[in-house]
């Protein structure tokens, strides 16, 4: 047996069903019945149905008749004789007061903290490392010993240079005296010119050997001093690349020491931001995993050219103060303040509604994107008014409003996406007005005075109910 088929809601809150009627020997046909007006004549065509089917049909009728949508019936909201002035239900929203504050135009970039001067210390002589006197992170003074190189060969070389110097000095003194004697004899005519020239040549040769011995002695002394690797500046040891027993080689770094003149970070900005910044602008720096400001600085140097490979311009920021956690190699989020507007209207970005329109210029056949920004304010806690905004600076989730809002207005921050101008609203957390509560308690006008109390039943509610009962009893 087939169940009744739902066709469409009728007028006055009624619903039509099609019931199968299968006379013997005839093709299946359907009888159109109105459940609220089922009579003996209509039910006579349903004799072939069981009592259970009739009971199920009447139950469905009761659900449809009592639980229909009031907006589809006369007397419901928005219908003839319905609730006055409430064609659309009030939207629940949240508001906040529009205030003024400061907002800044910023350039944001990431950089690594480094010392302004990092000195790489390289051994000047080669030999085995015998002792390490400074390690990573140690604060050192200028001239303080960092490491010691095995110095015995260099001491021997110094002794040899000193002996060579003494020998050269003796030869120089001897040849100088011989030259003076030959010069006196030549003046008296007791010596030939060739003897004088030989004495002069010997004097110049011994003099050159003496000067060479002096230079060798100086080099030997310096080599011996270089067996002690010392810091050339006051600073902190950033890196140690040697250990005891290693072979120190000239040209290979042994230590890196940061000069204690200050820290800096180097930022690489695209051309638009690089052109906007100037020397002396303040910079606030935050550690990459924290929100509070960890260091402050100023722009001290700007590269005069862009990098040809990356197209970025280098900007050097010198730190003026920093917390203890700011150290060499720390990654910081740097924010350069270009300008700041004080006492201006600032709202959250989420409270705005952006409208994007595509405009095609017919003459040039070019596409132009036009953007409009709107917001809603609450008027009298019950009506939403739309405002077109003129924006200024933008800083993260904060936006400056140049025109369209005034301080003290009630800005709708949630529930505004589906609003239109002059829509009814209800502010979350506030009690409903008394008039609206009374309407909800009384229901639609006319329901209490028109009989059985069904919502939207109309004047025929009693008759329809009686008809339904008669149909049930007849089928019983």
PyMOL commands that set and color helices and strands:
alter all, ss='L'
color gray80, all
select helices_A, chain A and resi 11-13+35-37+40-46+51-66+70-72+152-188+193-225+271-276+349-351+434-442+461-475
alter helices_A, ss='H'
color red, helices_A
select strands_A, chain A and resi 5-9+15-21+29-34+91-97+99-115+118-122+127-132+139-140+145-149+228-230+235-240+247-248+253-259+263-269+282-287+293-306+313-322+331-348+353-361+366-379+383-395+398-403+410-414+423-427
alter strands_A, ss='S'
color yellow, strands_A
deselect
rebuild
show_as cartoon
